[in-house]
Amino acid sequence: MDRTTIKDIARVAGVSLGAVSFALNDKPGVSDSTRARVKAVAKDLGWRPNVAARALSANRAGAVGLVIARDDPSFAGEGFFLHLIAGMEEILTPARTALVLQLVASREEECEVHRQWWAQRRVDGVVLVDPARNDPRWPLMAEIKMPCTVVGAMSDTPLPGVHIDDAAAAGNVVTHLINQGHRRIAHIGGDPTLEHSMVRRRAFAQEAERLGAVVIEAAATDYSEQSGLRETNALLKTEDRPTAIVYDNEVLTLGGLAAVAEHRLQVPTDISVVSFEDSPACRVMSPGITALRRDPSVLGRDAITMLMGILGGDDVEDVTEQPPELIVRGSTGQAQ
């Protein structure tokens, strides 16, 4: 018989995974009645805590870590990380657990930070972001035995994580543009070694080929508005320029719109624009930017809930989020 997990308890009790973790670990954040109901369900289902993990609780630091490895400070303009952190704090604050945040320039520096944190017991575990092909953090986590969860985990990621269906999202964008008559679609993305970048590139190409269109991949960027401006300029100078451009985030999109204006082109009359990340800027500018809407705070909440469960000795299961919704606004129109 399979071991009962906190996911089973949450389903039967009708509460969130975070509420189950708080109740079973006697943490603040749930009402007395909810705590009692969760514990009663756990008992009925035969749930038993992981004794070895619980034995470590007395030596906890009362903090979890997040390291963001980017060689350019432009990530601060991305709504994704701000919302991700906000979602993490929704779970951490009532649990009286601190978030330790550090910014580094490379993956190698990030690995060194994890080693130092774990050696000094500054954190009890970490949330890992931006999974990469042949990611050095996977063997590192196994070596130092540091509890962790991964935001953006893939099917072959050897660590617990939250999965995002970027392939479906990319396919929806391409289908929308092709339905409007676009046959030359450019994609301006980021680091090609990141798993989500590879998934998006592959999905763009496959869906375009299936529907009889061409995707033009621009040079890799650092996600900054300057790189969005540069790569859009390069595309618009070509003789057979694309009729639509898809940007990997809202910061790249803003840089691209500046380039479109420099070329005295109109959106969407001369060129259609799509952002892979929605933001207030996408909603308020004229015309509004067609974008994929998702709530990164959900990713943060789920990643921390899983991590708190691991720290509490629970068996946790990976979470797969729903694909983001394509919000069509005025920046996409019929190809001319």
SULNOR-V373657 format. One record per residue. N is the residue number from 1. RES is the residue in one letter. D_FIRST is the distance of its C-alpha to the first C-alpha in Angstrom with 2 decimals. Layout:
n	res	d_first
N	RES	D_FIRST
N	RES	D_FIRST
This chain:
n	res	d_first
1	M	0.00
2	D	3.80
3	R	6.47
4	T	8.91
5	T	12.09
6	I	15.66
7	K	15.86
8	D	13.53
9	I	15.77
10	A	18.86
11	R	18.16
12	V	17.74
13	A	20.60
14	G	22.77
15	V	23.85
16	S	24.00
17	L	21.80
18	G	24.85
19	A	25.14
20	V	21.60
21	S	22.42
22	F	25.77
23	A	24.54
24	L	21.82
25	N	24.30
26	D	27.23
27	K	29.21
28	P	32.00
29	G	31.69
30	V	30.10
31	S	31.67
32	D	31.00
33	S	29.72
34	T	27.23
35	R	26.08
36	A	25.62
37	R	23.75
38	V	21.31
39	K	20.71
40	A	20.28
41	V	17.64
42	A	15.80
43	K	16.04
44	D	14.94
45	L	11.71
46	G	11.07
47	W	12.13
48	R	13.53
49	P	16.21
50	N	16.72
51	V	19.37
52	A	21.14
53	A	21.80
54	R	22.89
55	A	25.33
56	L	27.20
57	S	27.96
58	A	31.19
59	N	32.67
60	R	32.09
61	A	34.97
62	G	34.19
63	A	34.65
64	V	33.03
65	G	35.03
66	L	36.04
67	V	38.42
68	I	40.22
69	A	41.93
70	R	44.83
71	D	48.30
72	D	49.94
73	P	49.89
74	S	49.79
75	F	46.06
76	A	47.28
77	G	48.62
78	E	45.31
79	G	43.66
80	F	40.23
81	F	40.05
82	L	41.67
83	H	39.16
84	L	36.21
85	I	37.41
86	A	38.06
87	G	34.47
88	M	33.25
89	E	35.65
90	E	34.36
91	I	31.20
92	L	32.90
93	T	35.88
94	P	34.21
95	A	31.97
96	R	35.27
97	T	34.28
98	A	36.99
99	L	37.02
100	V	38.93
101	L	40.40
102	Q	42.34
103	L	44.15
104	V	44.88
105	A	46.69
106	S	44.38
107	R	40.88
108	E	42.22
109	E	43.38
110	E	40.04
111	C	38.30
112	E	40.88
113	V	40.30
114	H	36.56
115	R	37.50
116	Q	40.02
117	W	37.85
118	W	35.05
119	A	37.58
120	Q	39.35
121	R	36.18
122	R	37.74
123	V	34.47
124	D	30.84
125	G	29.66
126	V	31.07
127	V	30.77
128	L	31.95
129	V	33.95
130	D	35.74
131	P	33.47
132	A	35.73
133	R	35.59
134	N	35.13
135	D	34.54
136	P	35.44
137	R	33.23
138	W	29.98
139	P	30.89
140	L	32.56
141	M	29.48
142	A	27.59
143	E	30.63
144	I	31.22
145	K	27.56
146	M	28.56
147	P	25.97
148	C	26.72
149	T	26.00
150	V	27.97
151	V	29.88
152	G	30.36
153	A	27.55
154	M	27.57
155	S	24.90
156	D	25.68
157	T	25.99
158	P	24.01
159	L	23.58
160	P	21.84
161	G	24.20
162	V	25.66
163	H	26.60
164	I	29.92
165	D	31.00
166	D	34.53
167	A	34.96
168	A	34.79
169	A	37.13
170	A	39.61
171	G	39.60
172	N	40.44
173	V	43.35
174	V	44.80
175	T	44.50
176	H	46.32
177	L	49.12
178	I	49.56
179	N	49.79
180	Q	52.72
181	G	54.45
182	H	53.65
183	R	53.58
184	R	54.07
185	I	51.40
186	A	51.29
187	H	48.32
188	I	48.98
189	G	45.90
190	G	45.07
191	D	43.88
192	P	42.94
193	T	40.58
194	L	38.24
195	E	35.19
196	H	35.94
197	S	39.56
198	M	38.65
199	V	36.29
200	R	39.06
201	R	41.76
202	R	39.85
203	A	38.97
204	F	42.60
205	A	43.98
206	Q	41.69
207	E	42.20
208	A	45.94
209	E	46.31
210	R	44.49
211	L	46.91
212	G	50.03
213	A	50.57
214	V	50.90
215	V	49.20
216	I	51.38
217	E	49.53
218	A	51.66
219	A	51.70
220	A	48.89
221	T	49.59
222	D	48.74
223	Y	47.82
224	S	51.14
225	E	53.70
226	Q	56.22
227	S	54.12
228	G	53.51
229	L	57.29
230	R	58.02
231	E	55.71
232	T	56.73
233	N	60.37
234	A	59.80
235	L	58.24
236	L	60.99
237	K	63.70
238	T	62.61
239	E	64.76
240	D	61.90
241	R	59.94
242	P	56.64
243	T	56.77
244	A	53.54
245	I	51.82
246	V	48.22
247	Y	47.67
248	D	44.43
249	N	45.13
250	E	47.70
251	V	49.71
252	L	50.37
253	T	51.25
254	L	53.92
255	G	55.49
256	G	55.48
257	L	57.22
258	A	59.92
259	A	60.54
260	V	60.75
261	A	63.35
262	E	65.31
263	H	65.60
264	R	66.89
265	L	64.14
266	Q	62.66
267	V	59.01
268	P	58.00
269	T	61.34
270	D	61.58
271	I	58.02
272	S	54.65
273	V	52.32
274	V	48.56
275	S	46.56
276	F	42.88
277	E	42.68
278	D	44.17
279	S	46.26
280	P	48.99
281	A	51.57
282	C	50.21
283	R	50.50
284	V	53.96
285	M	55.98
286	S	58.13
287	P	56.94
288	G	53.36
289	I	51.02
290	T	48.42
291	A	45.18
292	L	41.40
293	R	40.15
294	R	36.92
295	D	36.15
296	P	35.42
297	S	34.77
298	V	31.43
299	L	30.55
300	G	31.65
301	R	29.69
302	D	26.42
303	A	27.01
304	I	27.83
305	T	24.98
306	M	22.56
307	L	24.66
308	M	24.78
309	G	21.03
310	I	20.93
311	L	23.71
312	G	21.94
313	G	18.99
314	D	16.59
315	D	14.32
316	V	16.44
317	E	16.50
318	D	19.80
319	V	22.06
320	T	24.34
321	E	27.54
322	Q	29.62
323	P	32.64
324	P	35.84
325	E	38.35
326	L	41.71
327	I	44.48
328	V	47.68
329	R	50.85
330	G	54.42
331	S	54.02
332	T	52.98
333	G	55.35
334	Q	56.71
335	A	57.68
336	Q	61.46
